[in-house]
Amino acid sequence: MARQTKPLIDTLKRCLKANSKTYADVAVALELSEASVKRLLSTNQLSLERLDAICQLMGMEITDLVKQMEENSGRIEQLTVEQEREIAGDLTLLLVAVCVLNRWTLEQILSVHKLDEHLCIQKLARLDRLQIIDLQPRNRIKLKVAANFNWIENGPIQQFFQQRIAAEYFNSRFQREDESLIVLNGMLSKSSNQAFQRRMQRLAREFEEFNREDVAQEFDDRHGATVIIAIRGWRYGLFNPGAD
């Protein structure tokens, strides 16, 4: 592994963190000590076989890792809490931010949401200062975030959606052609739970890939879609002692 070794290992470390995988998890997968794993990653000495094993631990292929490295080069992956708080505190700014993250043009934002053009450009300028976009001549929008850009876990934006939108999201019978709700319940071992979470992460990446690929489609052929993928321990609180 040559010149791109360090960026690739740095990307690998970020992916491990994003997938909630520790060096201890990697050590088990590679049948090494945790100290050996730390040494391999700190010295950038990782064979392709071991790199592939770590990718498999996260439900990824090496090609996925290389693609993320290339797409993330020089791009931000996450905002600060203060930046997210600024966006969450301004509904119009949040609306415009969500639109540009979905690669909308200024004309498309104005057409769909009927915003005042001057106000919309002001919001785009704020997103430019936040390094989310590069507002170019003639108000063209160039997205500057990494392909794996995410809102902070339990940060201001996620909290906003959880508090303000959750009830509206589930206020549906999910019977339309573009809707689906699957509720599963069962008892899983810790290893099965973790394996299922890895598949959830893989599914999330597939959604992002579809999202990027469909940018080439006509705007009117694309429709907003919000996916919620979750799993958690649940002990039937309805039947707990003291429950109403």
C-alpha positions as CSV (number, residue, x, y, z in Angstrom):
1,M,0.0,0.0,0.0
2,A,1.6,3.2,-1.1
3,R,0.8,6.9,-1.1
4,Q,-2.9,6.5,-0.4
5,T,-2.3,4.2,2.6
6,K,-2.7,6.8,5.3
7,P,-5.9,8.4,3.8
8,L,-7.4,4.9,3.4
9,I,-6.5,3.9,7.0
10,D,-8.0,7.3,8.2
11,T,-11.1,6.5,6.3
12,L,-11.2,3.0,7.8
13,K,-11.0,4.5,11.3
14,R,-13.8,6.9,10.6
15,C,-15.9,4.0,9.3
16,L,-15.2,2.0,12.4
17,K,-16.4,4.8,14.6
18,A,-19.5,5.4,12.4
19,N,-20.3,1.7,12.7
20,S,-19.7,1.7,16.5
21,K,-16.8,-0.8,16.1
22,T,-14.0,-0.7,18.6
23,Y,-10.4,-1.9,18.3
24,A,-11.4,-4.7,20.6
25,D,-14.0,-5.8,17.9
26,V,-11.3,-5.6,15.2
27,A,-9.0,-7.6,17.4
28,V,-11.5,-10.4,17.7
29,A,-12.2,-10.4,13.9
30,L,-8.4,-10.5,13.1
31,E,-7.6,-12.9,16.0
32,L,-5.0,-10.5,17.3
33,S,-4.5,-8.6,20.5
34,E,-6.0,-5.1,20.8
35,A,-2.4,-3.7,21.1
36,S,-1.5,-5.3,17.8
37,V,-4.5,-3.8,16.1
38,K,-3.6,-0.3,17.4
39,R,0.0,-0.8,16.2
40,L,-1.1,-1.9,12.7
41,L,-3.5,1.0,12.3
42,S,-1.1,3.6,13.7
43,T,1.8,2.5,11.5
44,N,-0.4,2.0,8.4
45,Q,0.8,-1.5,8.1
46,L,-2.3,-3.5,7.1
47,S,-2.4,-6.3,4.6
48,L,-5.2,-6.5,2.1
49,E,-6.4,-9.7,3.7
50,R,-6.8,-8.0,7.1
51,L,-8.2,-4.8,5.5
52,D,-10.9,-7.0,3.9
53,A,-11.6,-8.7,7.2
54,I,-12.2,-5.4,8.9
55,C,-14.4,-4.2,6.0
56,Q,-16.5,-7.4,6.4
57,L,-16.8,-6.7,10.1
58,M,-18.7,-3.5,9.0
59,G,-20.6,-5.1,6.2
60,M,-18.5,-3.3,3.6
61,E,-16.2,-4.2,0.7
62,I,-12.8,-2.7,0.2
63,T,-14.2,-0.9,-2.9
64,D,-16.7,0.8,-0.6
65,L,-13.9,2.0,1.5
66,V,-11.9,3.4,-1.4
67,K,-15.0,5.1,-2.8
68,Q,-15.6,6.8,0.6
69,M,-11.9,7.9,0.7
70,E,-12.1,9.5,-2.7
71,E,-15.5,11.2,-2.1
72,N,-14.5,12.4,1.4
73,S,-11.2,14.0,0.3
74,G,-11.3,17.6,1.5
75,R,-15.0,17.5,2.5
76,I,-16.6,17.9,5.9
77,E,-18.3,14.8,7.4
78,Q,-20.1,16.6,10.3
79,L,-20.9,20.0,11.6
80,T,-20.2,21.2,15.1
81,V,-23.0,21.3,17.7
82,E,-23.0,25.1,17.5
83,Q,-23.5,25.0,13.7
84,E,-26.3,22.4,13.9
85,R,-27.9,24.5,16.6
86,E,-27.8,27.5,14.3
87,I,-29.6,25.5,11.5
88,A,-32.1,23.9,13.9
89,G,-33.1,27.3,15.2
90,D,-34.1,28.6,11.8
91,L,-36.8,26.6,10.1
92,T,-36.2,28.2,6.7
93,L,-32.5,27.6,6.9
94,L,-33.1,24.0,7.9
95,L,-35.5,23.6,4.9
96,V,-33.0,25.0,2.5
97,A,-30.2,22.8,4.1
98,V,-32.2,19.6,3.6
99,C,-32.9,20.6,0.0
100,V,-29.3,21.3,-0.9
101,L,-28.2,18.1,0.8
102,N,-30.5,16.4,-1.7
103,R,-28.8,18.3,-4.5
104,W,-31.6,20.7,-5.3
105,T,-30.9,23.8,-7.4
106,L,-32.0,27.3,-6.3
107,E,-34.8,27.2,-9.0
108,Q,-36.1,23.9,-7.7
109,I,-36.2,25.1,-4.1
110,L,-38.1,28.3,-5.1
111,S,-40.5,26.3,-7.3
112,V,-41.4,23.7,-4.8
113,H,-41.4,25.7,-1.6
114,K,-42.5,29.1,-2.9
115,L,-39.8,30.9,-0.9
116,D,-38.8,34.5,-1.5
117,E,-35.8,34.4,-3.8
118,H,-33.8,37.1,-1.8
119,L,-34.5,35.2,1.5
120,C,-33.5,31.9,-0.1
121,I,-30.2,33.3,-1.3
122,Q,-29.5,34.7,2.1
123,K,-30.0,31.2,3.6
124,L,-27.7,29.7,0.9
125,A,-25.0,32.3,1.8
126,R,-25.3,31.1,5.5
127,L,-24.8,27.5,4.3
128,D,-21.8,28.7,2.4
129,R,-20.3,30.2,5.5
130,L,-21.0,26.9,7.3
131,Q,-19.0,25.1,4.6
132,I,-21.9,22.9,3.5
133,I,-22.0,24.4,0.1
134,D,-20.0,26.6,-2.2
135,L,-22.4,29.3,-3.5
136,Q,-21.0,30.0,-7.0
137,P,-21.7,32.7,-9.6
138,R,-25.3,32.9,-10.8
139,N,-26.3,31.2,-7.5
140,R,-25.2,27.8,-8.6
141,I,-24.9,25.4,-5.6
142,K,-21.9,23.1,-5.2
143,L,-22.2,20.6,-2.3
144,K,-19.1,20.4,-0.2
145,V,-20.0,17.7,2.3
146,A,-18.6,14.2,2.3
147,A,-20.6,11.3,0.9
148,N,-20.9,9.9,4.5
149,F,-22.0,13.3,5.9
150,N,-24.3,12.8,8.9
151,W,-26.0,14.9,11.5
152,I,-24.5,14.6,14.9
153,E,-26.0,11.6,16.8
154,N,-28.6,13.0,19.2
155,G,-27.4,16.4,18.2
156,P,-29.6,19.5,17.6
157,I,-30.9,18.4,14.2
158,Q,-31.7,14.9,15.2
159,Q,-33.4,16.1,18.3
160,F,-35.4,18.6,16.3
161,F,-36.7,15.8,14.0
162,Q,-37.4,13.5,16.9
163,Q,-39.4,16.2,18.8
164,R,-41.2,17.9,15.9
165,I,-41.6,15.4,13.2
166,A,-41.9,11.9,14.7
167,A,-45.6,12.1,15.4
168,E,-46.3,13.5,11.9
169,Y,-44.1,10.8,10.3
170,F,-46.1,7.9,11.9
171,N,-49.4,9.6,11.3
172,S,-50.0,7.3,8.3
173,R,-51.5,3.9,7.6
174,F,-48.5,3.2,5.3
175,Q,-50.7,1.9,2.5
176,R,-49.6,4.0,-0.4
177,E,-47.4,2.6,-3.1
178,D,-44.4,4.7,-1.9
179,E,-44.8,3.8,1.8
180,S,-44.0,0.8,3.9
181,L,-43.9,0.0,7.6
182,I,-42.4,-3.2,8.9
183,V,-42.4,-3.9,12.6
184,L,-40.5,-6.9,13.8
185,N,-40.2,-8.4,17.3
186,G,-38.2,-11.3,18.5
187,M,-35.4,-12.3,20.8
188,L,-31.8,-12.1,19.5
189,S,-28.5,-13.0,20.9
190,K,-25.9,-10.2,21.2
191,S,-24.0,-11.5,18.2
192,S,-27.1,-11.7,16.1
193,N,-28.2,-8.2,17.1
194,Q,-24.8,-6.9,16.1
195,A,-24.9,-8.8,12.8
196,F,-28.3,-7.3,12.1
197,Q,-27.1,-3.8,12.9
198,R,-24.3,-4.3,10.4
199,R,-26.9,-5.1,7.7
200,M,-28.8,-2.0,8.7
201,Q,-25.7,0.0,8.1
202,R,-25.2,-1.7,4.7
203,L,-28.9,-0.9,3.8
204,A,-28.3,2.7,4.8
205,R,-25.3,3.0,2.5
206,E,-27.4,1.4,-0.3
207,F,-30.0,4.2,0.2
208,E,-27.3,6.8,-0.1
209,E,-26.0,5.2,-3.2
210,F,-29.5,5.3,-4.8
211,N,-29.8,8.9,-3.7
212,R,-26.5,9.9,-5.4
213,E,-27.3,7.8,-8.6
214,D,-30.7,9.3,-9.0
215,V,-29.3,12.8,-9.1
216,A,-29.0,12.1,-12.8
217,Q,-32.7,11.6,-13.1
218,E,-35.1,14.4,-14.0
219,F,-36.1,16.4,-11.0
220,D,-39.8,15.7,-11.5
221,D,-39.0,11.9,-11.5
222,R,-37.5,12.1,-8.0
223,H,-39.6,12.2,-4.9
224,G,-38.7,12.9,-1.2
225,A,-38.2,9.8,0.9
226,T,-37.4,9.5,4.6
227,V,-36.2,6.2,6.0
228,I,-36.1,5.3,9.6
229,I,-34.1,2.2,10.5
230,A,-33.9,1.3,14.1
231,I,-33.4,-1.5,16.5
232,R,-33.4,-1.4,20.3
233,G,-33.9,-3.5,23.4
234,W,-37.6,-3.6,24.4
235,R,-39.0,-5.3,27.5
236,Y,-42.7,-4.8,26.9
237,G,-43.0,-1.7,29.0
238,L,-46.8,-2.0,28.7
239,F,-46.6,-5.0,31.0
240,N,-44.0,-3.7,33.4
241,P,-45.1,-3.4,37.1
242,G,-46.6,0.1,37.6
243,A,-47.4,0.6,34.0
244,D,-50.8,2.2,33.2
